[in-house]
Amino acid sequence: MLNRALKLLRTFHQLSQVELARRLEISNSYLSELETGAKTPSVEILEQYSVVFKLPASSILLFSEQLESTSLGNKLKIKAADKVLKLLEWVAEKEAIVND
């Protein structure tokens, strides 16, 4: 889920991949790999996101927490986080349509 959270941060702030890659001082292709989940961001990259978006890294990690426990409570937390991400993705898509 971390890749989805990172992409949502970018789209919520209406930044292109090119612009965010420039601000993070990484290549466009590496940013694309982060957002698709092909690569996992390092602590340093998360700190750069934190600076760019003025948001604690812990908040970024909130949606991507991978809980290993199989208890019902943890399953519900994962399901709720997924629903929130889907809602935010839907809002971002609607805003993109309106702004085009």
Secondary structure as GFF3:
##gff-version 3
##sequence-region A 1 100
A	DSSP	alpha_helix	2	12	.	.	.	ID=ss1
A	DSSP	alpha_helix	17	24	.	.	.	ID=ss2
A	DSSP	alpha_helix	28	36	.	.	.	ID=ss3
A	DSSP	alpha_helix	43	53	.	.	.	ID=ss4
A	DSSP	alpha_helix	57	62	.	.	.	ID=ss5
A	DSSP	alpha_helix	72	99	.	.	.	ID=ss6
###
